Amino acid sequence: MAKKWLTIGLAASMVATLAAGCGNDDSTGEKTENKKEAQELNLVLSDEIPTMDISKATNTLSFTTFAQVNEGLVRTGKDGKAEAGVAKDWEISPDGLTYTFHLRDDAKWSNGDAVTAHDFEYSWKRTLNPETGAQYSFMVAWVKGGTEYNSGKGSADQVAVKAKDDKTLEVTLDHPIPFFIEQMAFPTFFPQNKKFVEAQGNKYGADAATALYNGPFKMTAWEHEQSVVIERNDTYWNNKRTKLDKVNFQVVKDSNAAVNLYESGMVDRSGLVRDQVDNYKSSAEFATVPELVTAYLQYNQRVKAFTSAKVRQAITWAVDGDAYADVIYHNGSVGATGYTPKGMSNGQGGDFTKDVGDLIKRKDNVSKAKATLAEGLKEVGLTEFPKIKLLADDGDVGKKAAEFVKEQIRQNLGVDVEVENVPYKLRLEKSHGHDFDMVISLWGADYNDPMTFLDMFITDGDFNDPKWSNKEYDEFIKKAQLETDPKKRMNYLYDAEKLLMKEMPIGPLTFRGRAFVMKPYVKDFRILSFGPDYDLIDTYVEGKK
């Protein structure tokens, strides 16, 4: 399971596609000729960055920032394939289980320390350590011995990630993972400097000065809830490739405020929703891109009514996904037909979502939603729908989304829900802590495979916020994880998706798209389709007046 939490508002767009990589150093280190004018960019953050602790991050804001200021064994190249990062090359054993990475000699931290294989071993084991409480530990648990250590049944020494020497890292997996090399570009697998982390204690990753950087940029200022500044990192091994000297981020939760900043020239890029799209769609600065992102409702199983699949189905059917996409976004988003978003690979050159078809069938089912709700309530011994709260973000998009869902439920089911809007960080905390009745969530892919969505909801999974449990579903996911035949593996995932949409512990709302405007002088702004939202290593400014 690999994914990231998104804000409902202005998270950046994603479009590139990752594919299998190879162990060659394709970095050109080209030096730009565009350094004559100021290389400074101004961007928007849709909310406060929750953390800069690599082990504890779970959200797109943190991951996207990590992609600028840190670097893993590989990077995602311009063609979407893995290219050499801290590792200059690597070998894979014939059985696909053992990876040997050779680190470059000139990789350094922003404090001048060398980046070593020990930094990767320490980082991965810190994430797996149950005392760290890292929700993304499941991903590192792909390493042999990782699950046992993370569950308290094994030791760190038994985890098969080993620094053979300062520049050689050996990793043995529990089972073959075809996209493992590409995943090394994901921030959870980035290195951490043990001496620095331990010196910071509980303050690690809480401010610009309490984090350490080994990427193209380094964070030099972080005014919480207001702004972030990153600047060129002179100690980065491929510093000559970096073109920008400075990037200023403003925290702007309101989409209209972000557009106003764009129009006034104070920011160089802005997301667009609703009428903003119509206002700009004829502009040369306007663009739309697809995303591997699903917006959905989560139904907490602590609420007695939500223990009934019929109740969950009724609410899902009651909310018009296409109308939600148009009213809330109007930017290329479409109503969800299942949980895994359109565009997700089926591993055989096709689209997983097209293969499974429309599993919600809202148009067919909305007419029977009210009767299905009554049947479900009766099954669990209730005579009326209970008073519940609908949790959502407090930005303008989050507020509008919550009000839309509330009205759809009232209109089609005849029941009322109370809306609770809270800051993004608090919404994440309440969701992960199962402290909600019903919540509007978004999930974006971390790799191009349905598993990045479907293994969320295994029993006691780290991101199974509704606390739903189904033995048959668990078995489908387990079989898919261990199956080496691509077609058989995908069939298990088809079965898992269909069962998830039959039981509906979550109610998919929309497959999100993205519309934005960007100043024409911003060049090579590379958007990613999953993992971090974008990569600024090659971005530069040219022709700004």
C-alpha positions, 0 to 999 in steps of 0.5 A: 500500500503506497499513497499520499493524503491530499488537501481538498483544495489547491494541491499541485497537479500531476501528469507524468507517467513512471515506467521501469528504470535501469541502473545507468547514470543518465544525468547530463548535468547540463548547465543552463544558459538562462542565468542572466535573469533572476532565477526566483519562483513564487508558488502557492502551498494550499496549506501548512506543511504538516511535517518535514520528518521523513519517517512521519510524513503521510501527505502530498505537501510534505512529499512534494517539499521533500522532492525538492530538498532531499533525494533518494537512491533514484530520481524520476526522470523527464521520461518518467523512468527512474534515473540515478540519484544518490545511487550512481548504479545498481544490480538486481539479482535474477530472482528479483529479490536482492538489490545492490546500490552503489552510492556516488562519492560526492553526495553530501548533506547540506551540513557538509557530511557525506551521504552514506549507505548507513543513512539509508539503513538508518532511515528505513529502520527508523521508519520501521521501528514501532516506537516511531509510529510511522504510518508509511512503515508498511511500504518499507516493510516490503523489505525482508524482516520489515513486517516482523520488526514493525509489528514487534515480533522481530529485531532491527538486525533482522531487517534485510537492508544493510550498509555493506560499506559507506557506499554500498547498500544491499536490500533483500525483499520479502517478495518480488516487487516489479516497481521497486526501483521506481519507488526509491524516488518516493520520499519514505525511502530517502536517507536520514542522518542519524547524528543530526536526527538524534541531536534534534530530538522531538524537534526534528523536522518541525522547522527549517533549521531542524531538518537536513537536506541532500537535494537540489534545494534546502529549506532556509525559512519556514514561517508556520501557516504563512510561508516557506522558502527554499534556496539552491543547495550548494552541497548537492552533488549535481548542483550545476543542473539546478537552475533556480536560486530561490523558490518562495511559497505562500500558504494560501487556503482560499482558491480565489485569493490564490488566483488574485495573487496570480493576477497581481503577479505575486505568484507564478502559478495557481490552481483553478476551480469552478468559475475560475476555469471558465475565466481562464480557459481561453488563455494561453497560460491555462492548462488541464491535466489528469490525476491519479486521485480519488475523492471519497467519503469514509464511514467510520465503523464505530458509528452503529449505522455505518456497520451496515453495508446498505447504509453505506451504499445508500449514502454513496448512491445519494451523492451525485458524483458527476455533479460533485465534480462539476460544482466543486472543481469544474476542472476536468474531474469526473464522477467516480465509478469505483475507488481506483481512479481512471488511468491506473495501469492494469500492468498489461498496457490497459486501464484498470478502471475501464476493466472493472467498469462502473461499480457504483451505478449511481444513476441506476441506484439513486432511486432506491437509495432511501429504501436501502437506507431504511433496510440498513438501519433496520438490520442494525436495530435503528429506527432512524438515522443518527446525528452524525458529523461530516468532517472536511477541510476548512479551505473554501473548496473543502467547505463547498464540498461538505455543503454539497454532500450535506445537501445531496444526503438531505435531498435524496435520503431525507436526513441531515448531517452536521458539517465540521470544517477543520484545518487540513493537518487536524483533519488528517490527525482526526482521520488517522485517529479514527476520530470522526463519523464521516469524512471527505478524503482524497487519496493520490497514487504513489506508484502506477498500480492499483495496489496503491489504493486497494491495500489501504483497507486491509484489516488494521491497515495503517490507513484503514481509517474507517476500521473496516474489516473483511477476511475475503478482502484481506485474502485477495490483497494477500494473494495479489501481493505474493502472486508473480504471474501478472495476469493472476495478480491483476485478477485478485485486484479486480476481485478486491475492487469489486468487493470493496465497492459492494461493501462500500466502507468508503463512498467514492465521489470523483476522480479528480482532474486539475486545471491551472494557470502558469506564467509563460516565463516559467520553463520546465516545470515538471509535473509528476503523476504520482508520488510528489506533485512536481520536481523543480530541479530543471525549472528556470525563469526566462523572459520575465519582464 
